[in-house]
Amino acid sequence: MSGGWGMEPITDETVASGQGDGASLFTVVYRSLSPAVAGYLRAGGVDDPEAVTHDVFLALYPRVRSVRGGAKGIRVLVFSIAHARLVDHHRRRGRTAAPVEYDPGRDDRLSASAEDLVVDGDAEANALAMLACLSEDHREVLRLRIIAELSLNDVAAIMQKSPGAIMQLQHRALASLRKQLKIENGVPR
């Protein structure tokens, strides 16, 4: 895994050297993984991904020195916590309707369709609109595999499915995205 989202890549050596000093290890882990966690939560539809990212790392802090498995173990733990917070967020959202002030710029009756956003919108809106057209399992697999950069086995453990099921979900999700792109770009099926 590249650690491409973060400022400093987290390595097994960094983890080993930081086991004695939890604060410095936590700092490296936070700098390395917080951008990817925020991206994962944003792609998951969390209203305030930065706040939830902070919650994820607050839950990690007391456990960071006891994590086994080096950099991979920390990465899996961080995204397991993020996944749990994402699920909690959607459960809470489902139970309570949040009042929203009327904003004509966000009125769905007057806004562009998901397809229009993909063709005309900015990159983040395009990606989110395309993800919105997928099933929840497909979105979750892509968030964990691409944004979190987790292995098939790690995603399988987090989603409580077999690695084969995860591979199949990822394959179908990517095929669906390819199909959307072909349709939106006017390419015949």
C-alpha positions in Angstrom: 0.0 0.0 0.0 1.3 3.4 -0.9 0.0 5.7 1.8 -0.6 8.1 -1.1 -3.3 10.0 0.7 -1.3 11.0 3.7 1.7 13.3 4.3 4.1 10.6 5.6 3.7 6.9 4.7 3.3 4.6 7.7 5.7 1.7 7.7 6.4 -1.3 9.9 9.6 0.4 11.0 7.7 3.6 12.0 5.3 1.4 14.0 8.0 -0.5 15.7 10.0 2.6 16.7 6.8 4.3 18.0 5.5 1.4 20.1 7.3 2.9 23.2 6.0 6.4 22.6 2.3 6.2 21.8 2.0 10.0 21.2 4.6 10.1 18.4 3.3 6.9 16.8 -0.3 8.4 16.9 1.0 11.6 15.2 2.5 9.6 12.4 -0.6 7.4 12.0 -2.9 10.5 12.1 -0.8 12.4 9.5 -0.6 9.3 7.2 -4.2 8.0 7.4 -6.5 10.9 8.3 -6.9 12.2 4.7 -7.8 8.7 3.5 -10.2 8.2 6.4 -11.9 11.6 5.7 -12.2 10.7 2.0 -13.7 7.3 2.9 -16.2 8.9 5.2 -17.0 11.7 2.6 -17.6 9.0 -0.1 -19.8 7.2 2.4 -22.1 10.2 2.7 -21.2 11.3 6.2 -22.4 14.9 6.8 -19.3 16.1 8.6 -16.5 13.8 7.6 -13.8 15.8 9.4 -15.6 15.5 12.8 -16.1 11.8 12.3 -12.5 11.4 11.3 -11.5 13.0 14.6 -13.8 10.5 16.4 -12.1 7.6 14.6 -8.7 8.8 15.8 -9.9 9.5 19.3 -11.1 5.8 19.4 -7.7 4.7 18.1 -5.5 6.7 20.5 -5.8 4.5 23.6 -5.2 1.4 21.4 -2.4 2.6 19.1 0.5 1.2 21.2 -1.1 -2.3 21.6 -1.9 -2.9 17.9 -0.3 -6.0 16.4 0.5 -6.5 12.7 2.6 -3.4 12.1 1.5 -0.8 9.6 -1.1 -3.1 8.1 -2.6 -3.9 11.5 -2.9 -0.2 12.3 -4.4 0.5 8.9 -7.0 -2.3 9.3 -7.9 -1.1 12.8 -8.3 2.5 11.7 -10.6 1.6 8.8 -12.5 -0.9 11.0 -13.2 2.0 13.4 -14.1 4.3 10.4 -16.5 1.6 9.0 -18.2 1.3 12.4 -18.6 5.1 12.6 -20.0 5.2 9.1 -22.6 2.5 9.9 -23.4 4.4 13.2 -23.9 7.6 11.2 -26.3 6.1 8.8 -28.3 4.3 11.6 -28.6 7.6 13.5 -29.6 9.4 10.3 -32.2 6.8 9.6 -33.8 7.2 13.0 -34.0 11.0 13.1 -34.9 13.4 10.4 -32.6 16.5 10.5 -34.4 19.8 9.7 -32.8 21.5 6.8 -33.3 25.1 5.8 -34.5 25.7 2.3 -31.7 26.4 -0.1 -32.9 26.9 -3.7 -29.5 26.0 -5.0 -29.9 22.5 -3.5 -33.5 22.0 -4.4 -33.5 18.5 -6.0 -36.5 19.5 -8.2 -34.5 22.1 -9.9 -31.0 20.5 -9.9 -29.2 18.5 -12.5 -29.6 14.7 -12.5 -26.8 12.5 -11.4 -25.9 11.9 -15.0 -25.6 15.7 -15.6 -23.4 16.0 -12.6 -21.1 13.3 -13.9 -20.8 15.0 -17.3 -20.7 18.7 -16.2 -19.7 18.7 -12.5 -16.4 18.8 -10.7 -14.4 15.7 -10.0 -15.7 15.1 -6.5 -19.3 15.6 -7.5 -18.7 13.3 -10.5 -17.3 10.5 -8.3 -20.0 10.9 -5.7 -22.8 10.9 -8.3 -21.4 7.8 -9.9 -21.1 6.0 -6.5 -24.7 7.0 -5.7 -25.9 4.9 -8.6 -24.3 1.7 -7.0 -25.7 -0.5 -4.3 -24.5 0.1 -0.8 -22.3 -3.1 -0.8 -20.7 -2.0 -4.1 -20.0 1.5 -2.7 -18.6 0.1 0.5 -16.3 -2.3 -1.3 -14.9 0.4 -3.6 -14.5 2.8 -0.6 -12.5 0.2 1.4 -10.5 -1.2 -1.5 -9.7 2.1 -3.4 -9.9 4.9 -0.9 -8.7 3.0 2.2 -6.3 0.8 0.0 -7.2 -2.3 2.0 -6.6 -5.9 0.8 -9.4 -8.3 -0.1 -8.9 -10.2 3.1 -9.0 -7.0 5.2 -12.2 -5.8 3.5 -13.7 -9.3 3.9 -13.1 -9.1 7.6 -14.6 -5.6 8.0 -17.7 -6.4 5.9 -18.0 -9.9 7.3 -18.0 -11.6 3.9 -15.7 -14.1 2.3 -12.7 -12.8 0.2 -14.4 -14.4 -2.9 -17.6 -12.4 -2.2 -15.6 -9.2 -1.9 -13.8 -9.9 -5.2 -17.1 -10.5 -6.9 -18.6 -7.3 -5.4 -15.7 -5.3 -6.5 -15.8 -6.8 -10.0 -19.5 -6.0 -10.4 -19.1 -2.5 -8.9 -16.4 -1.6 -11.4 -18.3 -3.2 -14.3 -21.3 -1.0 -13.3 -19.2 2.1 -13.2 -17.7 1.3 -16.7 -21.2 0.8 -18.0 -22.2 4.2 -16.6 -19.2 5.9 -18.2 -20.0 4.3 -21.6 -23.6 5.4 -21.5 -22.8 8.9 -20.4 -20.1 9.3 -23.0 -22.4 8.2 -25.7 -20.6 4.9 -26.4 -23.0 2.1 -27.4 -23.2 -0.9 -25.0 
